[in-house]
Amino acid sequence: MSDATRPTRVLVVDDEPAILRSTAYILKDLGYDVYTCGEAREILSVARDATPDVVLQDVRMPGLDLERTVTALRSEAQRELRLILFTASLEGEELAERLHADAFIPKPFRPAELVEALGPAERAGAPAGGGPTGQPQ
């Protein structure tokens, strides 16, 4: 499969194992390549290995400096990176606007909301090169 038609790579970041597992399960079932990260200190490392097209990022995690993480993710991305923030926090939408996120999903979310924010699983027009060094989760 060429890079231009490969499934969209999604990095799901959340410190709640049940949400991480269920979100990954839904996305894999829909055809996305899914990588997961449950620790704030590992986000950049996992992103470097996975080279995601989309980062689905929980806003509230222990040890997370969201603004610094978002800046680093975007500056290190090998291709255009879409950022989708999600949280149960009341200020989540405002925070997403301030950080120029591509979308915001309030928790709890329905699978349809997730799919709407992500777009199609098959990616078109991705630049060639730069695959993951690990395997999808």
Kinemage of the C-alpha trace (Angstrom):
@kinemage 1
@onewidth
@group {chain A} dominant
@subgroup {mainchain}
@vectorlist {calphas} color= white
{ca met a 1} P 0.000 0.000 0.000
{ca ser a 2} L 1.407 3.360 -0.954
{ca asp a 3} L 1.689 6.099 1.643
{ca ala a 4} L -0.873 8.127 -0.321
{ca thr a 5} L -3.609 5.505 0.187
{ca arg a 6} L -2.634 4.031 3.542
{ca pro a 7} L -5.054 4.220 6.457
{ca thr a 8} L -4.906 7.357 8.562
{ca arg a 9} L -2.562 6.986 11.550
{ca val a 10} L -4.151 8.141 14.789
{ca leu a 11} L -2.307 8.573 18.062
{ca val a 12} L -4.788 8.354 20.949
{ca val a 13} L -3.523 9.939 24.172
{ca asp a 14} L -5.408 9.455 27.437
{ca asp a 15} L -4.452 8.468 30.972
{ca glu a 16} L -7.694 6.537 31.515
{ca pro a 17} L -7.024 2.944 30.345
{ca ala a 18} L -10.694 2.170 29.635
{ca ile a 19} L -11.075 5.204 27.368
{ca leu a 20} L -7.754 4.480 25.670
{ca arg a 21} L -8.741 0.855 24.955
{ca ser a 22} L -12.301 1.565 23.841
{ca thr a 23} L -11.293 4.447 21.582
{ca ala a 24} L -8.506 2.376 20.011
{ca tyr a 25} L -10.924 -0.525 19.484
{ca ile a 26} L -13.499 1.690 17.749
{ca leu a 27} L -10.902 3.305 15.483
{ca lys a 28} L -9.221 0.008 14.539
{ca asp a 29} L -12.615 -1.458 13.699
{ca leu a 30} L -13.203 1.506 11.360
{ca gly a 31} L -9.920 0.965 9.518
{ca tyr a 32} L -7.577 3.480 11.146
{ca asp a 33} L -3.989 2.609 12.137
{ca val a 34} L -4.067 3.279 15.866
{ca tyr a 35} L -1.243 4.009 18.298
{ca thr a 36} L -1.849 4.665 21.977
{ca cys a 37} L -0.142 6.540 24.763
{ca gly a 38} L -1.251 6.632 28.390
{ca glu a 39} L 1.576 8.687 29.908
{ca ala a 40} L 2.153 12.413 29.369
{ca arg a 41} L 5.935 11.979 29.474
{ca glu a 42} L 5.823 9.513 26.538
{ca ile a 43} L 3.667 11.481 24.068
{ca leu a 44} L 6.473 12.989 22.000
{ca ser a 45} L 8.439 9.745 21.851
{ca val a 46} L 5.426 7.740 20.695
{ca ala a 47} L 4.548 10.444 18.156
{ca arg a 48} L 8.077 10.360 16.727
{ca asp a 49} L 7.833 6.594 16.234
{ca ala a 50} L 4.254 6.529 14.950
{ca thr a 51} L 4.359 9.645 12.714
{ca pro a 52} L 0.599 10.134 13.133
{ca asp a 53} L -1.669 12.059 10.818
{ca val a 54} L -3.970 12.849 13.738
{ca val a 55} L -3.409 13.177 17.471
{ca leu a 56} L -6.490 12.632 19.609
{ca gln a 57} L -5.339 14.212 22.868
{ca asp a 58} L -6.969 14.229 26.294
{ca val a 59} L -6.647 17.701 27.795
{ca arg a 60} L -6.266 16.670 31.440
{ca met a 61} L -3.477 14.209 32.248
{ca pro a 62} L -1.064 14.075 35.181
{ca gly a 63} L 2.216 15.787 34.295
{ca leu a 64} L 0.896 17.194 31.005
{ca asp a 65} L 1.868 20.680 29.856
{ca leu a 66} L -0.664 20.755 27.037
{ca glu a 67} L 0.494 23.955 25.374
{ca arg a 68} L 4.135 22.855 25.307
{ca thr a 69} L 3.170 19.364 24.083
{ca val a 70} L 0.981 20.695 21.266
{ca thr a 71} L 3.735 23.086 20.143
{ca ala a 72} L 6.312 20.268 20.124
{ca leu a 73} L 4.002 17.844 18.297
{ca arg a 74} L 3.373 20.344 15.530
{ca ser a 75} L 7.004 21.449 15.182
{ca glu a 76} L 8.283 17.858 15.011
{ca ala a 77} L 5.583 16.511 12.676
{ca gln a 78} L 6.823 15.048 9.392
{ca arg a 79} L 3.566 15.954 7.684
{ca glu a 80} L 0.556 18.135 8.388
{ca leu a 81} L -0.749 17.076 11.776
{ca arg a 82} L -4.390 17.333 12.800
{ca leu a 83} L -5.028 17.838 16.492
{ca ile a 84} L -8.286 16.820 18.120
{ca leu a 85} L -8.678 17.575 21.813
{ca phe a 86} L -11.136 15.834 24.085
{ca thr a 87} L -12.054 16.281 27.731
{ca ala a 88} L -14.903 16.308 30.219
{ca ser a 89} L -13.683 19.723 31.382
{ca leu a 90} L -16.029 22.666 30.879
{ca glu a 91} L -13.289 24.859 29.407
{ca gly a 92} L -12.263 22.269 26.810
{ca glu a 93} L -13.774 24.004 23.806
{ca glu a 94} L -12.201 27.336 24.759
{ca leu a 95} L -8.835 25.628 25.243
{ca ala a 96} L -9.141 23.919 21.851
{ca glu a 97} L -9.742 27.297 20.211
{ca arg a 98} L -6.784 28.877 21.991
{ca leu a 99} L -4.463 26.060 20.886
{ca his a 100} L -5.835 26.109 17.323
{ca ala a 101} L -6.986 22.504 17.530
{ca asp a 102} L -8.698 21.140 14.436
{ca ala a 103} L -11.596 19.819 16.500
{ca phe a 104} L -12.862 19.369 20.029
{ca ile a 105} L -14.894 16.419 21.319
{ca pro a 106} L -16.524 16.570 24.767
{ca lys a 107} L -16.323 13.452 26.950
{ca pro a 108} L -18.158 11.211 27.036
{ca phe a 109} L -18.373 11.001 23.256
{ca arg a 110} L -20.242 8.767 20.864
{ca pro a 111} L -18.349 6.874 18.148
{ca ala a 112} L -20.149 8.966 15.521
{ca glu a 113} L -18.685 12.167 17.017
{ca leu a 114} L -15.228 10.651 16.886
{ca val a 115} L -15.605 9.605 13.251
{ca glu a 116} L -16.977 13.008 12.280
{ca ala a 117} L -13.976 14.756 13.829
{ca leu a 118} L -11.448 12.357 12.264
{ca gly a 119} L -12.776 12.104 8.730
{ca pro a 120} L -12.276 9.091 6.442
{ca ala a 121} L -9.971 6.250 7.519
{ca glu a 122} L -8.234 6.089 4.142
{ca arg a 123} L -5.848 8.987 3.739
{ca ala a 124} L -5.463 10.632 0.364
{ca gly a 125} L -2.529 12.758 -0.697
{ca ala a 126} L -0.129 11.975 2.161
{ca pro a 127} L 3.490 12.734 1.311
{ca ala a 128} L 5.659 9.686 0.662
{ca gly a 129} L 8.144 8.400 3.191
{ca gly a 130} L 8.371 8.370 6.961
{ca gly a 131} L 6.591 5.274 8.254
{ca pro a 132} L 6.236 4.140 11.829
{ca thr a 133} L 9.155 2.357 13.456
{ca gly a 134} L 6.798 0.289 15.609
{ca gln a 135} L 3.542 -1.471 15.021
{ca pro a 136} L 0.094 -0.028 15.550
{ca gln a 137} L -1.382 -0.777 18.969
